[in-house]
Amino acid sequence: MTFEVILQLFDSSLRLATPFLLACLAGLFSERAGIFDIGLEGKMLAGAFCAAAMAAISGSAWIGLMAGMGISVLLSALHGLASITLRGNQLISGVAINFLASGLTVLVGQNLFRLGGQTPQLKGNARFSEITLPFADTLRDVPLIGPVYHDLISGHNILVYIGLAAVPLTWWVLFRTRFGLRLRAVGENPGAVDTAGVSVVRLRYEAVILCGILCGIAGAYLSLGTSAAGFVREMSAGKGFIALAALIFAKWQPLNALYACLLFGFLEAIGTKYQNVDVWGLFILPVQFMQALPYILTVVILAGFVGKAIPPKAGGQPYVKEE
Amino acid sequence: MNGDNGTGRPETAAPAIELRGISKRFGPVRANRDVCLTVEAGEIHGIVGENGAGKSTLMEILYGFYAADAGQIVVNGVETEIPDSQAAIAAGIGMVHQHFKLVETFTVLENVVLGAEDGVLLRPSLDRARALLGNLAQEYELEVDPDAVVETLSVGLQQRVEILKALYRNADILILDEPTGVLTPSEADHLFRILRNLRNQGKTVLLITHKLREIMDVTDSVSVMRRGEMKATLRTEATSPEELAELMVGRKVLLSVEKRPSTPGEIRLDVENLSVTDKTGVARLKGISFSVRSGEILGVAGVSGNGQSELLAVLGGISPGTGQIRVRGQTIDISRADGQARRSDGIAHVPEDRQRLGLVMAFAQWENAVFGYHAAPAYCRQLGLTNRRTIFETADTWIQKYDVRPANKNLAASRFSGGNQQKIVISREFERNPDILIVGQPTRGVDIGAIEFIHRQIIALRDAGKAILLVSVELDEILSLSDRVAVMFDGRISGERITADTDERELGLLMAGMTDKGGSRTPEVLPE
């Protein structure tokens, strides 16, 4: 395995990890505030569709991104209405959102574009194009640093960098600001927040809306920032659920979330690059196995093989004012 | 410790709090009916009443947690609207809830500033809180490590964090709801010192409790509530526990239990080297041994969470343990959790958590009355069908005998009050005529009138020659009922005493972990 191959592998890991990362941080805001969100998947899918549809119509990726975020925030608000205001079951509400997104994207897509639920191929400004960072070309020939900077760090679209920047930003918001302190508190003991004179309902809505924004970006990345260049039905392909697994793996910590998502991205990159792997001439790992790697890791994580992860204490429970 | 009661209280100043005609309804329940209360500034004012008398509701209204249906709140002479907790805090009212409102994974500092931050960024608030906590610690004996994570602190320290939270918000009026329920006697003493300090600095303290001794100990005046109404407000020095109890219940109450000396017989229950390790691998019981004879009550005292629940669970067949338990000389199998086996061994169990383990809340009284014994021949017919007529008759008889109110066997268990729920459990277990009776927290959340009744029933079973193990966190209950006392601390029995030869102080030290090592019964250091 040459240096060049490793760089390529890492490069595609980063691209593939970005939707996981954005969705994972989205879930982090929501779950830290005590609202379980199994609907990350659906919000991503709806976000991907709206982003692609609006980009196709308007010809602008940015308008597409706004639309993706908009629909995702709308679904988040729906989840909030069901689970915060109406105190319904958060899992059921999340599942409902997944079904809703799965059906509506295809239905509306077919009605709009008559392409079997897909959107037209996006070209030019309707996609997020790759950004070449300053000096990437001049530094290219410097040994070691040059290729790393040019091939790995430079040359991604803006959403990849937004995802990466969101990690320290999330950490800072959670652990260094008043909002973060209250958000974490409301996921652990909403009663403490309420008696301190802060509105539990408002805080939880804010968290859920933040979740929607990040999920929308994740969705827009799928349709506007990858080689798919448009919306394909069910294109989120369980990524929202993998992001949830990564969130548990990361123990609800932003920096850990980055590592966990990079690991999932890496596994997916391997699965794409190596189709049939010959294991020392003994047997051949089939392509399906390689592609299943991220999902296998998900199962392993959810089965609790990576140590005990303690979720926010009040997670999943609607807050009822009572002793 | 002698409280210097209310020295130098300015008579002319407006009362700290005046409640006028407060009423509050929860569905059909009238929790507060036209309640009026005046609390003078700079006093410790107690509020007593039975469970469900409306004390907590009244305080939650004052703290803005509930909105009153009618009435006015006057704080320091100014009529004040308190629609939410924020308004209460702004009016200088702080509250320490019975169940602490702390974020357990946060540090003390983070808990203190939560909701009272100075700005968008945390750092300046935390720094200011750290400085202020230092001052408060010195002024009021309120030392807590500001960087400690709350879940690692003892209950007593967590309570201090709650008080600090209120003081950080500049509370002048501090409400404490049943603050001593979870404390050891020495922790409670420390709390009372803090409260006296606060009063001497000019703060007003409202103390809600059902323990009359605390009222007599620490308050300057006391108000009594009964069934949602305010019955009286008295100067503490001018009243007595007997008078207060009568006001609370509405009739004369015997505060002490009348009982004859016990006549212990043969050993019925013999526990040797019993250990329990929980699912996470933590040892909860560490090789305890004791025995109970027929015709005696062994009381198990201790602050909750020191292994009493695990002991009850093993004896009741709810969870397994290791070691030996002999019932009338016969070793029983405790490697498996088997409640039915315990029942056929002649052990009856009144669980400490009646709502979770003692009753099926959604089931009617008649179903609950035979639960666990429903397979007994008397209740069955052929083919495993139940004999409803017999069960109905049994249920009616017990409702009469144990004075269960309302007397309706078709009512779901959840519709009865705490005391009456307990009577349902007790009738079921006591009427089995067991050899051995295991009773956990028999009067937790039960009102005074029912407590008296339950205590008399337990004594009657003792006099009928039963071996009784009584686990309770109420030291008064242990002292008045049991013949011998074993004190549990950290999964061990830290000492065993004859009730007549010991006192609250000595048991309090054992509860705090002082053991009998070296035969010395006086510890070197007083625990905090």
Boltz contact constraints between the chains, C-beta under 6 A:
constraints:
  - contact:
      token1: [A, 176]
      token2: [B, 122]
      max_distance: 6.0
  - contact:
      token1: [A, 177]
      token2: [B, 120]
      max_distance: 6.0
  - contact:
      token1: [A, 178]
      token2: [B, 117]
      max_distance: 6.0
  - contact:
      token1: [A, 178]
      token2: [B, 120]
      max_distance: 6.0
  - contact:
      token1: [A, 181]
      token2: [B, 122]
      max_distance: 6.0
  - contact:
      token1: [A, 185]
      token2: [B, 103]
      max_distance: 6.0
  - contact:
      token1: [A, 185]
      token2: [B, 114]
      max_distance: 6.0
  - contact:
      token1: [A, 188]
      token2: [B, 103]
      max_distance: 6.0
  - contact:
      token1: [A, 188]
      token2: [B, 105]
      max_distance: 6.0
  - contact:
      token1: [A, 189]
      token2: [B, 103]
      max_distance: 6.0
  - contact:
      token1: [A, 191]
      token2: [B, 101]
      max_distance: 6.0
  - contact:
      token1: [A, 192]
      token2: [B, 101]
      max_distance: 6.0
  - contact:
      token1: [A, 192]
      token2: [B, 102]
      max_distance: 6.0
  - contact:
      token1: [A, 192]
      token2: [B, 103]
      max_distance: 6.0
  - contact:
      token1: [A, 195]
      token2: [B, 85]
      max_distance: 6.0
  - contact:
      token1: [A, 195]
      token2: [B, 101]
      max_distance: 6.0
  - contact:
      token1: [A, 196]
      token2: [B, 114]
      max_distance: 6.0
  - contact:
      token1: [A, 196]
      token2: [B, 115]
      max_distance: 6.0
  - contact:
      token1: [A, 197]
      token2: [B, 85]
      max_distance: 6.0
  - contact:
      token1: [A, 197]
      token2: [B, 86]
      max_distance: 6.0
  - contact:
      token1: [A, 197]
      token2: [B, 89]
      max_distance: 6.0
  - contact:
      token1: [A, 197]
      token2: [B, 115]
      max_distance: 6.0
  - contact:
      token1: [A, 198]
      token2: [B, 115]
      max_distance: 6.0
